[in-house]
Amino acid sequence: MANPTYKCGAQQLFAANMRRIRLLQKLTQEKVAEAAELHVNYISSVERGERNISICNIERIAIALNVSMGELLAPLDGSK
């Protein structure tokens, strides 16, 4: 049986990039949630890598952060 608390690499990468970008832009989770039309608790759990989010919500968050969807999944060190 799969571990329900396991967080895959893509979730962790997305979470780290989302938080890094949000902080660089000096945005609160509340502002991102408002712009993405998502609940702040949802944004918080995504940032902690606790959600396996849909591609639709990835798009909403990317638009809210004014970045491409790819940027949210790009490796931090530039490698693949």
Backbone hydrogen bonds, N-H to C=O, Kabsch-Sander energy under -0.5 kcal/mol:
donor,donor_aa,acceptor,acceptor_aa,energy
6,Y,3,N,-1.5
8,C,6,Y,-0.6
12,Q,8,C,-2.1
13,L,9,G,-2.7
14,F,10,A,-2.7
15,A,11,Q,-2.5
16,A,12,Q,-2.5
17,N,13,L,-2.7
18,M,14,F,-2.9
19,R,15,A,-2.4
20,R,16,A,-2.5
21,I,17,N,-2.8
22,R,18,M,-2.5
23,L,19,R,-2.7
24,L,20,R,-2.3
25,Q,21,I,-1.8
26,K,23,L,-1.2
27,L,22,R,-2.5
32,V,28,T,-2.0
33,A,29,Q,-2.7
34,E,30,E,-2.5
35,A,31,K,-2.5
36,A,32,V,-2.5
37,E,33,A,-0.8
37,E,34,E,-0.6
38,L,33,A,-2.6
43,I,39,H,-2.1
44,S,40,V,-2.4
45,S,41,N,-2.1
46,V,42,Y,-2.3
47,E,43,I,-2.4
48,R,44,S,-1.3
49,G,46,V,-1.7
50,E,45,S,-2.8
51,R,45,S,-0.6
53,I,51,R,-1.1
58,I,54,S,-2.0
59,E,55,I,-2.2
60,R,56,C,-2.0
61,I,57,N,-2.4
62,A,58,I,-2.5
63,I,59,E,-2.5
64,A,60,R,-2.2
65,L,61,I,-2.0
66,N,62,A,-0.7
66,N,63,I,-0.8
67,V,62,A,-2.4
72,L,68,S,-0.9
72,L,69,M,-0.7
73,L,69,M,-0.5
73,L,70,G,-1.2
74,A,70,G,-0.6
78,G,75,P,-1.2
